[in-house]
Amino acid sequence: MATRMSTTMGCPRCKGLLTIMRSCGRVRMACDQCDRRFQIHEVADRLDEQAEEILSRWNCIIYD
C-alpha cells in the first residue's frame, strides 16, 4: 500500500505540483500534471521546507 503526500514543489519538467509517494520504504516524487516520476536524488537540490518536513518523518529512504 502506497502513501501519497502532496507538496508545494513544482515539477522540473512542466511546473505541475509534485507528490511524494512512499511504498515499502521506497520513495519517489511524481508530478500530478505530467505523471513523470523522479527519484529523490533527482530533485534533492529543489526540496522546499514542506517536502523536507515530510521526508524527515522516515529515518531511511531507499532509492535505486
C-alpha positions in Angstrom: 0.0 0.0 0.0 1.5 3.3 -1.1 1.3 6.6 0.8 0.9 9.8 -1.2 1.5 13.2 0.2 1.1 16.5 -1.7 3.8 19.1 -1.7 4.2 22.7 -3.0 7.2 21.8 -5.1 7.0 22.4 -8.9 7.9 19.7 -11.4 11.2 20.4 -13.2 9.5 19.4 -16.5 6.1 21.1 -16.5 5.9 23.0 -13.2 2.9 20.9 -12.0 2.8 20.0 -8.3 4.9 17.1 -7.1 3.5 14.4 -4.8 5.7 12.3 -2.5 4.9 8.6 -3.0 6.2 6.0 -0.4 5.8 2.3 -0.7 7.7 -0.4 1.2 10.5 2.0 2.1 10.9 3.2 -1.4 10.2 6.9 -2.0 9.6 8.7 -5.3 8.1 12.0 -6.3 5.5 12.2 -9.1 4.0 15.1 -11.0 0.3 15.4 -10.7 0.1 17.0 -14.1 2.5 15.2 -16.5 2.8 12.0 -14.3 6.6 12.0 -14.6 8.3 10.2 -11.7 11.5 11.3 -10.0 13.9 9.6 -7.6 14.6 11.8 -4.5 18.2 12.5 -5.6 17.0 13.9 -8.9 15.1 16.7 -7.1 17.1 16.9 -3.8 18.5 20.3 -4.7 15.0 21.7 -5.1 13.4 20.4 -1.9 11.3 23.0 -0.2 10.5 23.2 3.6 7.3 21.2 3.3 8.9 18.4 1.3 11.8 18.3 3.7 9.5 18.0 6.7 7.5 15.1 5.1 10.7 13.3 4.2 12.2 13.8 7.7 9.4 11.5 9.1 11.2 8.5 7.7 14.6 7.5 9.0 15.6 5.7 5.8 14.8 6.4 2.2 15.7 3.7 -0.3 16.2 4.5 -4.0 17.6 2.7 -6.9 
